[in-house]
Amino acid sequence: MFALYSLISASALVLAAPWLAWQALRHGKYRERWWERFGRLPAGLAADHRPTLWLHAVSVGEVLSAVPLVAAFRETHPDWRLVVSTTTATGQAMARQRLSGADGVFYFPLDFRWIVRRVVRHVQPALIVIVETEIWPNLLRVARAERIGLLLVNARISDRSLPRYRAVRRWLAPVLADFDVLCAQSPDTAARLEAIGAPSGRVRVTGSLKFDVAAPPARSVADITPHLVGRPVLLAASTLKGEDEILLDTYARLRQMQPTACLVLAPRHPERFEAVTLLAEAAGWRVARRTGLSTLATGGIDVLVLDTIGELAALCESATVVFVGGSLVPAGGHNILEPARVGRAVVVGPSMSNFAEIAQLFLAAGALVQASDASAAQAEMLALFADAPRRERLGAAALQVLGQHRGAVDRTMQEVERVIETYTTRRLTAGASQ
């Protein structure tokens, strides 16, 4: 099975090579420290006398989910070394910015046995913690052979992914069996993990770590807020291609109602920053990019394009209404918790499969507005700008939902401690037998 998996992975890499090269040339993707993906890590990440936790968080959302867990681990185990890997460049930037407790950050290696073995022997982790649903068979196989503790935390399986996992359950079950513990966000996810082959005795429902992430301080965007203060602000968060046009049209209608209103467009992917800027300029608005904001007079913009990573959450506090993107196109939606933490009214489109469980909690509590299509989403946003009491009710309900569902970090840390204890026993037993 592992040989077939490696063969398929190698073939996919060869076939994808032209596209990867094009992305590297056009957008600069995958070029940064590319050798780390082949297991060539800096000397500073080499093992020392301390036990090491290796945490993997594929991109921005997973990194943010890991923030409170890293803080809790650091407080409990100050004597451990903690290193973090990400797959994307945006995740890498976020990890360096928000995971201050990490001793090092690197790019996740390609999942070939000889590559992951090189990384494992360089880092020598006692424990590997993988955030959400990243299943890498060769890494898990090597880790198990080296008697390394393995946890999957904050796990979720979307409606879109479930059929694919079920189709390969026969091959997936022995891979999932390598995990010591699989921590699910909800009972539904726990059932799905067992349905695709996870050992039922190792699955725990610990809740979503995202509920325990604290809102970042507003001072981190203090130079932006003077351009927004006193103005109605529509914040379009994590937009994808096909959504910005809808938001710009909504903004044009909003300006007819509230002439001082401002639109903040925050594209999900950095390669779209320029295209979104040009799109807003073509609509006739005074447009500024966040990175060029310092040269502009206060109040001299209509549309702000947030072309940075890591500032969106702090900017939510300046918003009147927040639209969360990836939901008007069939992409599964993005995280609604960042605006919810500061009590803002949130609107999403129909596509929320990536955050289905969280969205359902908020909808049931009257803490979220979900529109059936683009026209309905536009109508809901405009209506909210005209209805301050409704905005306040939505925000208050969101804060209540957050308060009711905190505690995942403590429950997850209990599982981490159990695996550490198992790891310690495993190592002592192995040492005594040699």
N, C-alpha and C positions, 0 to 999 in steps of 0.2 A: 504493500500500500504506500509506504513512504517513498519507495523508489519511483512509483508511478506519479505520486504527487510532485516530487522533485523534477521529474521529466516534463510534466505538464507546466510547472512553474517556469522552467528554463525555456521551454518553447514559447510561452506567453511573453517572457522577457525579450526574446529575440524578435518576435513579431511586433512588439510594442516599441522596439528601439528607435525606429524612424520618428514615431510620434513623440517619444521622450526627448529626442534630439531637437525636434522642432520646438517643443515647449521650452527647452533650455535656451535655445537661441532667441526665441521671440519674447518670452516672459521671464527668463532667468530662473525657471524652475529647475530643481534637482541639481543645480550646479554647486550650490553652497556645500562645501565639505563632503563632496560626493564619495570620497574614499571611506567615510565612516559607514556608508551603506554596505561596503564590502568588508567590514569588520576591522578597519584600520583606525583605532581610537587613539586619542592623545595619551601621552604618558601620564598625565595628571589624573586619568580615570583608572589607572592600574590599582589593583587591590593593595591595601595596606594591612595593618594589624587589626583594623576594626571590621566587625561584620557589616555587610552591605545589603541594602534594599535597592533593587532595580525596579523602578516604576515606569511603565509604558503608557503614554497617553497620546493617541494618534494625532489629534489636532486641537484646535482652540477649545471646542466644547468640552472635550475630555480633560484637557489641562485645567480648565476652570472648575470642573467637577472635583478634581484632585486637590485643589487648594486647601480646603479644610482638613482633608485626610492627611496631607503632608504636614500641616501644622500640628495636628494631633500626634502624629508619629514622632515628630521632632521633640515634642514636649515629653512624650513617654520614653523615648529612646535617644537621648542626646549623645550617647556613646556610639551610635551606629552611623555609618556613612550612607547617604542617600543619593542615588544618581537617577536621572530621568532621560528617557528617550521619547522622541516624537517622530512622526512620519512626515508631516508637512512643515514647510518653512514658517507658516503663520503660527503653527503650534509651537515650533522652536522659539520664536520670538516671545510668545505668550509665556512659555515655561521660564524663560530667562527673566521675564518681567515680574511674574506673579508667584513663582515658586522659589522664593528667596531662601528657603530652607534646604535647597538642593546643593550638593557638593559638586555636581557637574551635569551638563546637559549635552546629549549627542543625538545623532540621527539613528533611527531604528534600522538594524541590518536587514538585508534581503534574507528571506527565510530558506536558505540553503544550509544543509547540515555543517559543512566545513566553515561557513561564514559565522553562523551563530555559535559554533563551538569556539571559534577564535575570540568572539566577544565575551562569552561566558568565562573563558579562562583568563581573559584580561581583567575583567571586572570582578570575577569570583563572587557573585551574589549569594547570600544565604537565603534570600527570599526574592521572588519576582512577583510583582503585583501588576496586573493588566487591567486597565480601566475600560469599562463597557464591553463590547463584544468583538475583541480582536483574538482570533483563534489561529495560531501559527504552529502547525504540526511539528516542524523540525525543531523549533525553539523549545516546545514543550517536551519533546522526546529527549533532547540533549539535557535539559534541566532535570528531568526525572532521572536520567542516568547518572547525573552528578549529585543526586540527593538534595536538590534545591527545592525549597518550599514554593508552591505555586497557588496564587489566588486570582480569580476573576472577580472584580468588584464593580458595583454599579451596573451590573449587566442588564441589557435590554435586547429584545428581539422584535423587530418591526414586523408589521403585517406583510411587507414586501419581501423581507428576508426569510420568513418562516418556511414558505414552500421550498425554497432552495436548500435550506438546511435539512428539511425532512427528506428531500430527494437523495441526500448523501448520508443519511443517518447511519447506515451500516458501517461506513468508513469514519464517520465523525465520532461515534460513540467511544472507541478506544482512545481517541485524541482527548475528548473531554474528561475521560477517566484519569488523565494525567494531573488534573487540577486537584489540589487538596480540598479546596472549598470554592464554590461558585455563589457569589452574593448577588441576588436578584433585586431589582428595584421594586417588584410587586409580586403578589401571588400569581398573576397571569404570566409574568415572565418566568417565574419559577416553574410553572407547569410547562411552558414552552421549552425551557432548557431540558427538562426531563423527557419531553416528547421527541427531542432531537438526539437523545442518547446520554445526557448527563446522569451520573449515578444519583438516585433520589436522596440517598443518605448524605450527600455532600452539598446539596443545594440549600441555601438559606435565604429567607426574605429579610433584607436589611433596610430597604427603602432607598430613595434616591439621594445621593450625595449633593445633588444640585440644590436641594432645599436648605442645606446647611452653609452654603456659600454666602458670605457677608457682602453687602453692597460696598463697592470701592468708594473711597472718599471723594467728594465732589471737587476738592482742591486740585485734583489731578487734571481737571479741565477748566481751571480758573480763568485761563486766558480766552476760553471760548465763550463762557457765560455772559460777558458784557455785550456780546453781539446778539444774545437771545433774551436777556432779562427784560421783562415787561411786555414781551411779545407772545402771542399764541404760537406754539411750536408743534409742528407735525414731524415726528421722528420716524423715519422709515428704516428699520433695523434689519441688517443682513439680507438685503434684497438680491434677487437673482435676475438674470436676463429675462426680459418680458414683463417685469414688475415695475421698473422705474418709470416707464411711460404712463402706467396707470397712476402712479403716485404724483407725477408731474401734472397730469390732468386734474387729479383731485385737488392739488395745490392751487391750480388756476381757479377752480370753483371756490375754494376756501378764501382766496384773496378777494373775491367779490363780496363775501360775507364779512371778512375781517381783514381789512387792507394792510395791517401791519404784520400779518402772519409770516412765519419763516418755515422753510422746509429743510430738514436735515436728511440727506440721503447717505446711508451707510452700506455700500455694496459689500456683499459677503466675501468676494475674492479680490485680492489686490490688482490682478491683471485687468479688472474692469473699472478701476478708478478713473482712468483717462476717458474711456468711452462714456461713462455716466456724466462726467463733467461736460463733455461736448454735447451730450443729449440735453442737458439742462440749459446750456448756453444757446443751443438751437431753438429752444422754446422761448427765448427772449428775456430770460431772467438774469439778474446780476448774480453771478456765481463765484464762489470762492472755494478753494480746497483748504482743508484744515492746515496742511503744511505750509500754506502761504498766508494764513490768516493774520499773522503778526504785522504785516505791512499795510493792512486795510483799516480804515477808520470805522469806529463802532457804528453799527446800524447801516452800513453801506452794502449789505448783501441781502438777497432774497433766498438763495439756495446755498447751503453749505454741504459740500461733499466731504464726508469723513474718510480721508485717505490714510488713516493710521490703524494700527492694530492695538487693541487693549484699552481704548478709551470709551467705547460704546456704552458699557454698563454705567460708568460715572456720568455720562451725558443724559441718561434717562431721567435724572432728577430735573433737568431743564425742560422736559417735554410736557406738553399739554395732553397729547394723544400719541400713542405708540402703535405703529403697524409693524408686525413681525413678519419678515419675508420668508421666501421659500414655501409659502402657503397658497399663493395664487397661481403657481405653476406646480406641476406634479413632482415636487421634490421632497415632500414629507415634512416641511416646516422647520422652524428653528426654535431656540430656547425662549420661552415667554417669561422665565423667572427673573431676568434682569430688570425689566420694567416693573414687574410685580413687587420686587423688594422695596421700591420707593413709592408704592401705592399709586401707580399710574394706570389709566384706562388703556387696555390693550385690545387691538383688533387683529384677527388673523383670517386667512382665507380657508377654503375647504380642505386643503392638503396638510394634515398634521400627523401623519402616520408615524413619524420619527419621535413624536412626543405625545402619542395618543393617550397614554395613561395620565400624564400630567394635565393635558388639555381637558380630559374628561373630569378630573377633579375640580378644575377651575370653572368649567361650564356648569357643573352640578351646583356649585356654590354661588353662581351668578357673578363670577369674578373675571369673566372673559367674554368677548364678543366674537363669535365665529360666523363669517359671512359665507353664503353659498357660492358666490362668484365675484368677479371684479366689480360689477355694477353695484351689487349689494354691499361690498366692502367699502366702496366709495361713499355710498349713502350713509353707512354706519359711522364712518369717520367724521363726515360733515355734521351729522346729527349730534355727535358727542361734543364737538366744538361749541355747539349751541346749547348744551345741556350740562351745566356745571354740577348740579346735584347728582346726575347719573354718573358722571365721571367719578365723583367722590364715593359713591356707593360701590362702584366697580373696584376702585383702589382699596377701599376698606375691606371688601370681601377678599381681595387678593392677599392682603396682609394677614388676614385670619387663616386662609388656607396654608400659607407659609408656616405660620405658628403651629398649626395642627400637625404638620408632617415633618418637622425637624427631628433629628436624632439618629439619622442614618450613619453619621460618622462614628458615634459611640458603638452602635451595633456592628459596624464594619470592623472597628478596631478590636472588638472582642474576638472576631474571627481571625484577625491578623495575629493576635496574641496566641491563640490556640495553635496556629500553624507554626509560629516561632517556637513554641514549646515542643511541638512535634519534630521540627527541624533539629532542635538541640538534642533531643533524645535520639534521633536518627543518626546524628553525627557522633554522639558518644558511643552508641552501639557499634557503628562502623569502625570507630577507632579501637574499641576493645577487641574486635574480632581480627584486627590486623596483627 
